[in-house]
Each structure stands twice: as C-alpha cells, then as structure tokens.
C-alpha cells in the first residue's frame, strides 16, 4: 500500500508553490527601461543594462544624464527603486519626478540632495500646480540610501498626492480646490529621472561644492512600475465605458488609513528638516492657502 503524504511534505509543497508564484509576480512587477523610457540627455552617461532591467545614470564635470518615459499618465501609482550616489556626493542631485510641459506645467518631485561622506542625504519634495511651486518639504531618511535599493513611490489621484518611501508615507498634498488651491488634475505627466550638478544650492545651500575628483558620480534605478491611467490621443485609459476596468484601480480612490496616518506623523515628527508651511520668514504676506488647513500633512 502506498504511504500517505505527511503533513510536512504537503506544507513544504504549498510553500514551494507560493514561493514560485511570488517570484513570478515579482518578475512581472519590474518594468523594462528599453520599452518604457528614452534617454533624453547626457548621451552614453545614461546606460540601460541587464536586458532593460537596470538603468545607470552618471554625472561628470561636462554633463549629467536623464531619461523620460515614453508614455504620459493622468493619475496613477508610480514606483521606482533607486540606489543613490555613494561617498562624497556633495553638490549632486538625483531626481525622480512627474511633470507635464509648458510654462503652466504641473510637477511632483522627489529630489535627493547629495552630501559629504558620512552625512545623511536630504530628500527634497515639491509640488507644482499651474507652473507654481514653492511647496518644498525636506526629510532625512532612516537608512543609508546608497547601500541598497529602496522604493520611492508617488500616488497621484483626484483626492491627494502621497509621497512614499518603502511604503511609508512621508508627505501628503491634498486636493483643496474647494478652498481655492490649484490641484494637478488635467495635465498628463511623463516620468523623469536624472542626475545633475546643483552645487550652487544642493548641499548646505551651496556652501559645499562638488568634488570633481570623485567623478563620475553614479546612481542606479530598477523596478519601474506604473499602475496608472495612460494618456494617449487626448484620452485617458481610465475613462473607458467598461466600469470593471476602472473599479480594478484601487489607487484611484486610495487615501491614508489610520496606520499610514500614524506612520506619516512619525516621519514628520522625527525626520522632517524643512516645511514651507512653517517658514513665516519666507512668506511675510502670509503662508500659502493650503497651509491654513493642515500645516503638517499638506
């Protein structure tokens, strides 16, 4: 008589199947830089490697480098994994952002300001609406962003823009149009990434300059993912008459739950180093309108 499979063997088989499924899902998660992006400037300083799975950006004294997505999006959840310039990166900026075109463009920014060896990076965030920015918030990170890849995400939907680091929210910009605050909702945006020289302002307000003997500086990107409404021929893929397609996009209505709100509060209390809504010297005529509603999470 054949022996019955043991509970251990059944559990092991199930775990192996789950692991295989996870690996398959992880593989489908990663985008392909050859298919998703164009190198927009810097020539061979930007390199697509490993069959499109990895992107390297570099900066030397002559030029930096940058890419832009082939597609435009109008709302979505955009993820990118970055490993930042190691060592003495003072004066350099690694940027990852969404932007439309023109003088009245909208823009949602992650910018990583380099620093001297051993000093922390500053994550600089900003939101432009109708060509108007000046909404900077800056943070230190709770890890070394040069040692490993970390995921930086932008959730952009009709209710809010949320900046995430490894799934932890660090900033929210709410839709306050009902209170007269412009909100980006009509202009499709492309995804951009670049590495460039900003020694006139990036590190300690420009006090610390770029040490070009350390060049070329390099940053690496991988695992681009866009769960987003694709804009093409003047139309959004999310305006389909097929309601099922729209309902399968939970990020279109996603907001912070109670746990995420607590994590946001933790980050802003412990790692925020600049908040435009607290800078009364910068705005002597009064803080921007959105600061009145929520100075810590707007």
C-alpha positions as CSV (number, residue, x, y, z in Angstrom):
1,X,0.0,0.0,0.0
2,X,1.3,3.4,-0.9
3,X,2.1,5.6,2.0
4,X,0.1,8.8,2.6
5,X,1.9,12.1,2.2
6,X,3.0,13.6,5.5
7,X,1.7,17.0,6.7
8,X,5.3,18.2,6.5
9,X,5.5,17.3,2.8
10,X,2.2,18.9,2.0
11,X,3.2,22.1,3.7
12,X,6.6,22.1,2.0
13,X,4.9,21.7,-1.4
14,X,2.5,24.5,-0.7
15,X,5.3,26.8,0.4
16,X,7.3,26.0,-2.7
17,X,4.3,26.7,-4.9
18,X,3.8,30.0,-3.0
19,X,7.4,30.9,-3.5
20,X,7.3,30.2,-7.2
21,X,4.1,32.3,-7.5
22,X,5.8,35.2,-5.6
23,X,8.9,35.0,-7.8
24,X,6.7,35.1,-10.9
25,X,4.7,38.0,-9.6
26,X,7.9,39.8,-8.7
27,X,9.2,39.3,-12.2
28,X,6.1,40.8,-13.8
29,X,6.4,43.7,-11.3
30,X,9.6,45.0,-12.9
31,X,9.4,47.3,-15.9
32,X,11.7,47.3,-18.8
33,X,13.7,50.5,-19.3
34,X,14.2,49.8,-23.0
35,X,10.4,49.6,-23.5
36,X,9.3,52.2,-21.0
37,X,11.9,55.1,-21.3
38,X,14.0,57.1,-23.7
39,X,17.4,58.5,-22.8
40,X,16.7,62.3,-23.1
41,X,20.1,63.8,-22.5
42,X,23.6,63.0,-21.4
43,X,24.3,60.5,-24.2
44,X,26.1,57.4,-23.0
45,X,26.3,58.7,-19.5
46,X,22.9,57.0,-19.2
47,X,23.0,53.3,-19.7
48,X,20.3,50.7,-19.9
49,X,21.7,47.3,-18.7
50,X,20.8,43.7,-17.9
51,X,18.3,43.4,-20.8
52,X,16.4,46.6,-19.7
53,X,16.1,45.7,-16.0
54,X,18.6,48.2,-14.8
55,X,19.4,51.9,-15.5
56,X,22.6,53.7,-14.7
57,X,22.8,57.5,-14.6
58,X,26.2,59.2,-14.3
59,X,27.5,62.8,-13.9
60,X,30.9,64.2,-14.7
61,X,32.1,67.8,-15.0
62,X,30.8,68.1,-18.5
63,X,27.3,66.8,-18.1
64,X,24.8,64.8,-16.2
65,X,22.2,62.5,-17.7
66,X,18.5,61.9,-17.8
67,X,15.6,59.8,-19.0
68,X,11.9,60.3,-19.7
69,X,9.0,57.8,-20.0
70,X,7.6,57.1,-23.4
71,X,4.1,57.3,-22.0
72,X,2.2,60.0,-20.3
73,X,-0.1,59.4,-17.3
74,X,-3.1,61.2,-15.8
75,X,-3.3,59.8,-12.2
76,X,-1.6,56.7,-11.0
77,X,0.7,55.0,-8.5
78,X,4.3,55.2,-9.8
79,X,7.1,53.2,-8.2
80,X,10.8,53.3,-8.8
81,X,13.7,51.7,-6.9
82,X,16.8,53.8,-6.6
83,X,20.3,53.4,-5.2
84,X,21.9,56.8,-4.7
85,X,25.4,58.1,-5.4
86,X,27.7,56.8,-2.6
87,X,30.5,58.5,-0.8
88,X,31.1,62.2,-1.2
89,X,28.1,63.2,-3.3
90,X,28.0,66.9,-2.3
91,X,26.6,69.1,-5.0
92,X,24.8,66.4,-6.9
93,X,21.1,65.9,-7.2
94,X,19.4,62.6,-8.2
95,X,15.9,63.5,-9.3
96,X,12.8,61.3,-9.9
97,X,9.6,63.1,-10.7
98,X,6.5,63.5,-12.8
99,X,6.0,66.6,-15.0
100,X,3.8,68.0,-17.7
101,X,5.1,70.5,-20.2
102,X,4.9,74.3,-20.6
103,X,5.0,77.4,-18.5
104,X,2.0,76.4,-16.5
105,X,3.1,72.8,-16.0
106,X,2.3,70.5,-13.1
107,X,5.1,68.6,-11.4
108,X,5.6,66.2,-8.5
109,X,9.2,65.9,-7.3
110,X,11.5,63.6,-5.4
111,X,15.0,65.1,-5.4
112,X,17.8,63.6,-3.4
113,X,20.4,66.1,-2.3
114,X,23.9,64.7,-2.1
115,X,26.2,65.3,0.9
116,X,29.7,64.8,2.3
117,X,30.7,61.2,3.2
118,X,29.0,60.2,6.4
119,X,26.4,62.9,6.3
120,X,22.8,62.0,5.5
121,X,21.1,62.6,2.2
122,X,18.2,65.1,2.2
123,X,15.0,64.1,0.4
124,X,13.6,67.2,-1.2
125,X,9.9,67.1,-2.3
126,X,7.9,69.7,-4.1
127,X,4.6,70.0,-5.9
128,X,3.9,72.4,-8.8
129,X,0.5,73.4,-9.9
130,X,-0.2,75.7,-12.9
131,X,3.6,76.5,-13.0
132,X,3.7,77.5,-9.4
133,X,6.0,75.6,-7.0
134,X,7.5,76.8,-3.7
135,X,5.9,74.0,-1.8
136,X,9.1,72.3,-0.5
137,X,9.3,69.8,2.3
138,X,12.6,68.1,3.1
139,X,13.4,64.9,5.1
140,X,16.3,62.8,6.3
141,X,16.0,59.1,5.7
142,X,16.1,56.4,8.4
143,X,18.5,54.3,6.4
144,X,21.5,54.6,4.1
145,X,20.0,55.2,0.6
146,X,23.4,54.4,-1.1
147,X,23.9,50.9,0.4
148,X,20.8,49.2,-1.2
149,X,17.9,49.9,-3.4
150,X,14.8,51.4,-1.8
151,X,11.3,52.0,-3.3
152,X,10.1,55.6,-3.8
153,X,6.5,56.0,-4.8
154,X,4.2,58.7,-5.9
155,X,0.5,58.1,-5.5
156,X,-1.5,60.7,-7.5
157,X,-5.2,60.6,-7.7
158,X,-8.1,63.1,-7.7
159,X,-8.1,63.3,-3.9
160,X,-4.4,63.7,-3.0
161,X,-0.8,63.3,-3.8
162,X,1.1,61.0,-1.4
163,X,4.9,60.5,-1.3
164,X,6.0,57.1,-0.1
165,X,9.4,55.7,0.9
166,X,9.4,51.9,1.1
167,X,5.6,52.0,1.6
168,X,5.8,54.6,4.4
169,X,4.1,57.9,3.6
170,X,6.3,61.0,4.2
171,X,4.1,63.7,2.7
172,X,0.5,64.4,1.6
173,X,-0.7,67.2,-0.7
174,X,-4.5,67.2,-0.6
175,X,-6.9,68.4,-3.3
176,X,-8.2,71.7,-1.8
177,X,-9.7,73.1,-4.9
178,X,-12.9,73.9,-3.0
179,X,-10.8,76.3,-0.9
180,X,-9.2,77.9,-3.9
181,X,-5.9,75.9,-4.1
182,X,-5.0,74.7,-7.5
183,X,-4.5,70.9,-7.9
184,X,-2.9,69.0,-10.7
185,X,-5.7,67.0,-12.4
186,X,-5.9,68.0,-16.1
187,X,-2.4,67.8,-17.5
188,X,-0.9,64.4,-18.2
189,X,2.7,63.9,-17.0
190,X,5.7,61.8,-18.0
191,X,8.0,60.2,-15.6
192,X,11.6,61.6,-15.4
193,X,14.8,60.7,-13.7
194,X,18.1,62.5,-13.9
195,X,21.5,63.0,-12.2
196,X,22.9,66.5,-12.4
197,X,25.1,69.2,-10.9
198,X,23.4,71.6,-8.5
199,X,26.4,72.7,-6.4
200,X,25.1,76.2,-6.3
201,X,22.2,75.2,-3.9
202,X,22.0,71.4,-3.2
203,X,24.4,70.9,-0.3
204,X,24.0,73.3,2.7
205,X,22.6,76.0,0.4
206,X,25.5,75.8,-2.0
207,X,28.2,76.2,0.7
208,X,29.7,72.7,0.0
209,X,30.7,72.4,-3.7
210,X,31.1,69.3,-5.9
211,X,34.4,67.5,-5.6
212,X,35.0,66.6,-9.3
213,X,37.9,64.4,-8.3
214,X,35.2,61.9,-7.2
215,X,33.6,61.9,-10.7
216,X,32.0,60.2,-12.4
217,X,29.1,60.0,-9.9
218,X,26.6,57.2,-10.5
219,X,23.1,56.4,-9.4
220,X,21.2,53.2,-10.3
221,X,17.5,52.6,-10.9
222,X,15.4,49.5,-11.3
223,X,11.9,48.0,-11.0
224,X,9.9,50.8,-12.5
225,X,6.1,50.2,-12.2
226,X,3.2,52.4,-13.3
227,X,-0.2,51.4,-12.1
228,X,-1.7,54.4,-13.9
229,X,-4.1,55.9,-16.3
230,X,-2.3,56.1,-19.7
231,X,-2.9,59.2,-21.7
232,X,-3.0,58.8,-25.5
233,X,-4.6,60.7,-28.3
234,X,-6.2,63.1,-25.9
235,X,-7.9,60.4,-23.8
236,X,-7.3,58.6,-20.6
237,X,-7.4,54.8,-20.3
238,X,-9.4,55.3,-17.1
239,X,-12.4,56.9,-18.9
240,X,-13.4,53.6,-20.5
241,X,-17.1,52.7,-20.5
242,X,-16.1,49.4,-19.0
243,X,-16.6,50.1,-15.3
244,X,-14.8,46.9,-14.4
245,X,-11.5,48.4,-15.7
246,X,-12.0,51.5,-13.6
247,X,-13.0,49.6,-10.5
248,X,-9.9,47.4,-10.6
249,X,-7.8,50.5,-9.9
250,X,-7.9,51.0,-6.1
251,X,-5.2,53.7,-6.2
252,X,-7.7,56.0,-7.9
253,X,-9.5,56.4,-4.6
254,X,-6.8,55.5,-2.2
255,X,-6.2,57.6,0.9
256,X,-4.3,57.1,4.1
257,X,-5.7,54.6,6.6
258,X,-5.2,55.0,10.4
259,X,-1.9,53.0,10.4
260,X,-0.5,55.0,7.5
261,X,-1.5,58.3,9.1
262,X,0.4,57.3,12.2
263,X,3.5,56.4,10.1
264,X,3.2,59.8,8.4
265,X,3.1,61.5,11.7
266,X,6.2,59.5,12.9
267,X,8.2,60.6,9.8
268,X,7.2,64.2,10.0
269,X,8.0,64.4,13.8
270,X,11.3,62.7,13.6
271,X,12.8,63.2,10.1
272,X,11.4,66.4,8.6
273,X,14.0,69.1,8.3
274,X,12.1,71.8,6.4
275,X,8.5,72.6,5.9
276,X,7.4,75.6,3.8
277,X,4.2,75.8,5.8
278,X,6.3,76.7,8.9
279,X,8.5,79.2,7.2
280,X,6.9,82.5,8.1
281,X,10.1,84.5,7.1
282,X,9.8,83.3,3.6
283,X,6.1,84.3,3.3
284,X,5.8,87.7,5.1
285,X,2.5,88.4,3.4
286,X,1.1,85.1,4.9
287,X,1.6,81.4,4.4
288,X,0.2,79.7,1.3
289,X,-3.5,79.0,1.5
290,X,-3.2,75.2,1.9
291,X,-1.1,75.7,5.0
292,X,-4.1,77.0,6.8
293,X,-5.9,73.7,6.5
294,X,-3.2,71.3,7.7
295,X,0.3,72.5,8.2
296,X,1.8,69.1,9.0
297,X,0.3,66.9,6.3
298,X,-0.4,69.1,3.4
